[in-house]
Amino acid sequence: MPPLPSPPRAALLYAPDGYDTSRPKLMGRHAAGEGFLAGLVRHAGFDRMVALTRGEADAEAFRRHVAALGATVPAQAIPDDQLHRLGAIGCLLLPGPGLGGFAWRRRRAGEAAAFSLVGVTHTIASAGAMDSIVESLVAPVQPWDAIVCTSHAVHGAVRRLLDMQSAYLARRLGATRVEGPALPVIPLGVDCAALAPDPAARAEWRARLGLGANDIAVLHHGRLSFHAKAHPLPMFLALARAAGRAPAGARVVLILSGWFADETQRRAFHEQARAVAPNLAIRLVERPETGTTLRSAADLFTLLSDNVQESFGLAPVEALAAGLPVVGADWDGLKDTIRHGETGFRIPTTVAGVMPDLAERHDAGFDSYDAFIAGIAQSTAVDIPAATEAFAALIADPGLRARMAAAARQDALARFDWPVVIARWRLLWEELARIRRASRIERAAPLRGEERVPHRPDPALLFPDYPTRRLMPESRLALPPGATAASSMERLLSLAALPGAAPRRDLLPGADALRVVFDQLATGPATAAQLTAELPPARAWRMQRAFGWLLKMDLVRLA
């Protein structure tokens, strides 16, 4: 009997853009986001799915999305302005590595010890991603918060960023302790059942692509980009050379599956293939058919990634789950996912030289992000002779392909299937909850009366030197000479109807509340404190601010 669903231990920050895989320019973070949501829906074991959403449109999109993913439990949306409700759940999952914004919001709400924040890495090469990571050192991030790193390689990069910034802050401020979030390593997951080898689909696709029974199909899947994913020339060269050594009667066919960002990328792939691998048979399959059972047509998979835009590499893991040996670069997350000599081959990579000029030009805005990562990739080499030998070994030996295929499938089930990966997330949530319960003391907690968010304080406290005076609780207000409660109310309604008279009408009390004020002042002057004495605190603040607008409109005056 399956275990009963448990209360949710984590809520998801949901905006449709982060989980939409139907977009024309699909990025890895979108595929990873929707995959993670599907993993939560099917394997978290919660009695309801919970998301923090901004607006009813996003809330409804979340409910539709989890229903489409097969949710059998209710979907609950918490409005983004009700963070306090996350305390009953314990954790907010963020779609990127930045914790700072929500850490400050949590502190402002006085909820720092109520729930954990957990981010996740995708690419960390962009200036925005790097800034969001190092911000966790100065934002009120707590020991019960975490940034999940999807590979050991990206963990090393995040750790290095934090260490360098910590050293600077220690010297700059004389700090003796600079702490960041926890950095657990949890890989992305895949739906192994959906990716299982499909003999019928294999026959259908191979017939469609014109592949014979003895043809050996090598699949390359993903964004087809020479500067932001994997330069294709090493793959073309190595495969063409290995194809020339194929057994008699066997033809090597490269299946390029994916999408081009623009015609420049398309032309580059075509012209490079024609120039360095004119005799290599190539089939191009573009979206939307790339998301189908195309993997079943292949005999092996390759991704010779050479780009810092990559941090994990989801496509090779999908290939492992589909029972395909993988020839991949010994690069970033592929170092974790490909077991060299067992589930495929990792091809050595070399990065040449130092690149401070690239960092400087990108930081100053002289070079775009695309130019920045293209510059790094241009000095990154994949070992073409080693790739040739790996391809040749798999092309020549059906037994080796079969052994690696079986090992790949088993390894994917053991390490990357969503039930396995979500179980690791559950352990993380439990560990963060344990730390939270054991501590309960916010690091750098605000002192009594101190502004909770010092870089975004109350404007009335930040700008006290601007005005001549401030309206204080003891300030006395009165109606203008000759005004009555009725005439004041009539004039208020007339002025309020003028365009721009009250640009933030939503901040004003209702007409009935203002009528009460006029009625009180009709009996004589009164202090601001007296006029708000019967109101609860939130309504009293609103009314006190409204006194400024009433003064602006000359509906009341300082007595």
Number of C-alpha atoms within 10 A of each C-alpha: 3 5 6 9 12 11 13 17 22 26 22 21 18 24 19 16 12 17 21 17 20 12 10 11 13 17 15 19 19 21 17 21 21 19 20 21 19 21 21 24 21 18 15 23 20 19 15 18 26 25 24 26 24 16 14 12 11 19 23 14 15 25 18 13 19 21 15 10 16 11 18 13 15 13 20 17 22 21 16 15 12 11 18 17 16 22 16 13 17 21 24 25 20 20 23 21 25 24 28 21 14 17 21 21 17 24 19 17 13 15 19 26 21 20 26 28 27 27 21 22 24 27 18 21 17 18 13 10 17 18 15 18 25 23 19 24 21 13 17 25 29 24 19 26 26 25 26 24 27 24 24 20 19 23 21 14 17 20 16 12 15 22 17 11 14 20 12 13 17 13 10 9 8 9 12 9 8 14 16 23 21 17 19 18 18 18 23 25 24 29 20 24 12 12 19 18 21 15 11 11 16 17 15 14 18 18 13 10 15 11 18 14 12 12 18 23 24 26 25 27 24 23 20 24 20 22 21 21 22 24 25 22 20 20 24 24 22 22 27 24 22 22 24 13 17 20 14 8 9 16 20 24 23 24 22 20 22 21 22 20 14 11 9 11 15 15 12 17 21 12 12 15 21 13 13 16 20 14 14 20 15 20 16 13 16 17 16 11 11 17 13 11 19 20 31 25 26 25 22 29 27 25 24 29 29 30 23 22 23 22 25 27 25 21 18 25 29 25 30 32 30 28 32 31 34 36 26 26 25 22 24 25 24 27 19 16 26 25 18 16 12 17 27 29 24 24 24 17 17 13 13 12 9 9 11 8 10 18 14 13 14 18 15 10 9 12 16 14 17 13 16 23 23 22 16 20 23 15 14 19 18 24 17 21 16 15 27 22 17 22 28 21 16 24 26 18 12 13 10 17 22 17 15 25 25 18 21 27 24 17 21 26 20 14 17 24 21 26 21 17 21 22 14 16 19 15 11 17 22 15 13 23 21 12 15 22 14 10 13 12 13 18 14 9 13 15 8 7 6 10 14 21 16 12 9 11 14 12 8 10 9 12 10 11 10 9 7 6 8 12 15 11 13 11 15 17 20 21 26 16 8 7 17 16 19 13 12 22 21 12 15 18 11 11 15 14 10 9 8 10 14 15 9 8 12 8 12 18 16 11 12 9 12 20 17 14 21 23 16 17 21 18 12 12 19 20 19 20 15 14 22 18 11 10 12 9 11 8 15 18 12 15 23 19 15 17 21 15 16 14 15 12 16 15 20 23 18 15 13
